[in-house]
Amino acid sequence: LFYICPQFWAWKHNRVYKLKENVRQVACILPFEKELLEMHNISATYVGHPIAEEIKFELDREGFARFYGINPEKKWIGFLPGSRDNEVKRMLPAFLEAAKLLDENRFEIMISKASTVFHSLFMHICESSGLPRLHIVDGYRYEMMKYADYLVSTSGTATLEAAFIGTPLTICYKAAPISYLIGRKLVRIKRIGLPNIVLDKDLLPELIQKDCNPRNIVKTVLETLDNPDKINLIKKELSQLKALLGDRKTSIEMLNLVKKMLETYA
């Protein structure tokens, strides 16, 4: 039993053949993976995505605002620069420069700091920006995702979590030029954002490499926030994503799958 299918559909397609040789059953956490595996004659079960059980909220909006000293009357913009030091080095400076371009009379700026990121590195980048109106969210990141009016996130699991919660966002990706060129040769899909991949549509804006710059980031934020019809459309589509990923409990599905396999192969 292999839990969480390797993303062979995105890159390193040959991994699917190793799965076929060595695995009796694959437990998938993305709904489209089951069909792709079965096309290769690999037995697969969609067990739901674990974020459906992991996402919990401890504070309401008022409590969150009070805890971080955020003005509840303004619009809240949340930035998620990543969970690894290298990601933060690449993404956080651009995010902070984008924040400077947003009207401080209209917006409150929140930056999520992952526990896996070196604290002094994160703080040094934030302090070097000279941005005074900055709320660093160290903990309660799901609350930040929920109560923000808009999010800007580095590509990764955080984008799927934010989309599952239902908050509109821009998805950003930036790598070293040589790494990106090599990656483009290997990657088999045209989208980088997990929400867009799951929904199979270009719903959320994606800014990649040179397009991932402060002005473009701000442009996507304002184009959405200043268009109520667009916000409603995005939220409607994201509710469909939540239904896709949250229609079953992964823990229960996995338990049932293990029991079934023990009965079959014991």
Buried (B, 14 or more C-beta within 10 A) or exposed (E): BBBBBBBBBBBEEEBBEEBBEEBEBBBBBBBBBBEBBEEEEBEBBBBBBBBBEEBEBEBEBEBBBEBBEBEEEBBBBBBBBBBBBEBBBBBBBBBBBBBBEBEEEEBBBBBBBBEEBEEEEBEEBBEEBEBEEBBEBBEBBBBBBBBBBBBBBBBBEBBBBBBBBBBBBBBBBBBEEEEBEEBEEEBEEEBBBBBBBBBEEEBBBBBBBEEBBBEBBBBBBBEBBEEEEEBEBBEEBBEEBBEBBBEBBBEEBBEEBBEEBEEEEE
